[in-house]
Amino acid sequence: MIAEGAAPAPRPGPIPFIGAFESTYQPPHDRDVLETTEHVTRWREDLALLAASHVETLRYPLRWHRIEPEPGHFDWRYSDEVLGTMAEQGLAPIVDLLHHTSYPLWVGDLASPGFGSAFLRFVEAVARRYPWLPGYTVCNEPFTTFLLCGQEGVWPPHLRGLSGFVRLATNVFPALTAASRALSDLLPDADHVHVEAGERHTWSSPAGEEFAAMTNDRRFLLTDLLVGRPVDPGRPFVQELLRVGGAEDLLTVEPGHVDVLGIDYYAHNQWHWDGPGVGTNSSPVPVPLAELIGEYWERYRLPCILGETNIRGFAADRATWLKYTLEQCEVARRAGVALEGYCWFPFIDSADWASLLCECVGAIDPVGVFWLDEHLDRRPSSMSAAYAAAAAGTPACDLPAYHLRRPVSDWLQGWLPHMAHWEWRPPPPAERCSSQDQPDSRIELRNSDVI
């Protein structure tokens, strides 16, 4: 572990790759994405593909909603088998304990008064069951979760407005910080890898600049509270929270413990505002990813990983985004950032994110390293070839850059100047990479509705 306040030196050599599998539970449908993509029955095959791709570490869910079907009654059979196999094969899991809405139905939802005590009981049970764990994530993207559940009404309990955000954050966040402290004691040799959305907001007008000042402040607040940074009540987002009322307990929460900061980055994380709530998440002037990573590094001085990234598109588009994001991680490393891992999320296609998980129809999302065909068979592509090469140590400069196809070419217009030094090549001819006729744009368009 890194001592608190230390600034570790960048690790030499290639950036280690981290695998991952999308697993979010959809409470209204009593189903999670691991079940929809059949990972729960094909996990041995998926782990074999991961190992063959030169990956030794992976983010992996411990599905609270299946492990504790009744309060205090735990069913560890699936987790025992999967984690035991990982240990036998030399794979190191960073277990994910709460992934968005992945809680048991009997809990109610994130606004339920008993949520905190129930979650802490589960966390402590995990630590006692698996004392050898090398790493854990207490909660995946708490800010995104509170935004979609509490402010935008997309996920249960479907609250709306900043008051809903405050209500959820006040109910859940103290349990997350308490869990991180408990796990630091129970698993002293394991790393808490805290992952949060890495955002950046720009503007095109004075009104947009004022709104971007608030959203650029908002992206940091929960992580500031978790690591114990002092919070100035005059900060733009803090003023908004205080204005709606009820945020005092959140702003004075006892800090938690973090060893590694995971920065989750997607193209739609860079917003551009014309005014309050009026803008686009396909920024015409995005900052390079290396610069965004550098902002988080300068603020927290914690070892970092790129905790998630992908692009929804053809396999060759994904390979090109892999080249870009890995290259930017290498740039950040050379600038002095202690960047210790790269995670393309997920390793196989996910499902139903085109509706932001509001639907559960098995609609495959073309985002994985391996793509899923109409029978959910795992298929290789130009993306899986580029990924395996990079995970084996090939630097980004030696990875292929394929001409982008629509709609990805439209989304990434602002990023093309960052790629101007590349030599481009045509995508592999007639490469099939999706169970759909072609990747669609629904997830990008839907995310633009969420502020």
Secondary structure by P-SEA (a helix, b strand, c coil): cccccccccccccccbbbbbbbbbbbcccccccccccccccaaaaaaaaaaaaccccccccccccccccccccccaaaaaaaaaaaaaaccccccccccccccccccccccccaaaaaaaaaaaaaaaaccccccccccccaaaaaaaaccccccccccccaaaaaaaaaacaaaaaaaaaaaaaacccccccccccbbbbbbccaaaaaaaaaaaaaacaaaaaaaccccccccaaaaaaaaacccccccccbbbbbcbbbbbbccccbbbbcccccccccccccccaaaaaaaaaaacccccccccccccccaaaaaaaaaaaaaaaaaaaaaccccccccccccccccccccccccccccccccccbbbcccccccccaaaaaaaaaaaccccccccccccccaaaaaacccccccccccccccccccccccccccccaaaaaaaacc
